[in-house]
Amino acid sequence: MKNGKNHAPHRAADKRVELGRHIVADPEICHGKPTFKGTRIMVWQVLDDVADGRSWDFVCNTRWGGRIPLAAVAEAVRLAEEAWLGANDGSARRPLKRISEMAVA
C-alpha cells in the first residue's frame, strides 16, 4: 500500500467463485476459503464435524443453528470426494485395507 492506495494488480482469481448451489469461494469472505453462501461458516469446519462422527442433522441444526441446510452438507461431502478422488474418475476408489492386512503387507 502506497499513499493509501493498493497498487496490487487485480487477477481473475480475485472474483467470487460459485463452487455449487450452497458453496462459494469469495476473496472478500474468510480470505477466499470455501464457505456456505450467506454465512461465514467455512466448509472445512463442517467437514471436520462430519469426520468427527457428528450427524448431519446435529451439524446443521444444533452446531450451526439451522444456518445451513442438510443439502449443503451433502454438497460439501460430494465436493470433497470429487477433490480427493478426482471428478468423474471411479478408478481411484479402492476398498480400505484393514489394519491387520496393512501389518501383513
N, C-alpha and C positions, 0 to 999 in steps of 0.2 A: 504494500500500500504506500503510495507516494502522494503527498498533498491531499490526503483524504479520499483518493480515488483508487480503485482496484484496477490495475492495468493487466491483470491476467487475461489471456485470450479465452473467449468462450468456445467451448467444444460441444459437439453434438451429445457427448456423454453427460453434459450438464442439464439435460432435459429429463422430465418425468417419463418413466418407462412403465407402461401397464404390463405387468407380468401375468395377469389373469383377471378374472372377474372381481376378485376380492383383494388382490395383492398388487402393490405399486412400489417402485423404487424412485424416490424423488430426492434430488440433492438438497432440497430445502427442508426435508424432514428426516431426522435421525441420520444425518450425513450420508444420505443415499442408500442406507440399508433397507432391504425389503420390509415393508410394513403393511398392515391391513388398512385398506382405504378408510379414510375418515378418522384414523386413530394414530397414535404413536406407539402402538404395540408392534414390536418387531417380530418377524416370522420366526427367528431363531428362538425367541422366548417361548413361543407356543410349541415349537418342535421339541424343545427341552422338556416342557411339561409332558408331552406325549411320550417321549423317550423315558421319562421317569415313571411311566405307568399310570398317569392320571387319565381318567376317562375324558373323552372329547366333550361330553356334557358338562363335566366339572370344569374343564378348561374354559369353555365358552361362558357358562352361566354363573359360576362361582368365582373362579380365579380372575376372570376379566369382566365380570359384572354384566354379561349379556351384550358386550360391545362388539363381539364378533360372532357370526353365525356358524353353525356346525359345518356348513358348506365351505366356509373359509378355511377351517382346519383341514378338511378333506383336500382342498386345493393346495394347501401348503405341503401336505404329505405327498401328494401327487407330484408337485413341482420338485420337491426334494428327491423323490425317487427318480424322476427323469434326469435330474442333475447328477445323481450318483451313478445311475446305471446307463445313462445315455438315452436320449429321446428316441423312441421307436426302435430300440435295439434290445430285443429279448435275449440275445446271446450272452449277455453278462449275468443273467440270472442263473445262479447255481445254488443248490441247497447248501446251507451252512454245515460245516463239519462239527460233529460233537467233540467235546474236549477229549474224550477217550480216543477218538480217531486221530486228533491232532497230535497226541502224545506218541502214537504208533508211527506216524508219518515221518 
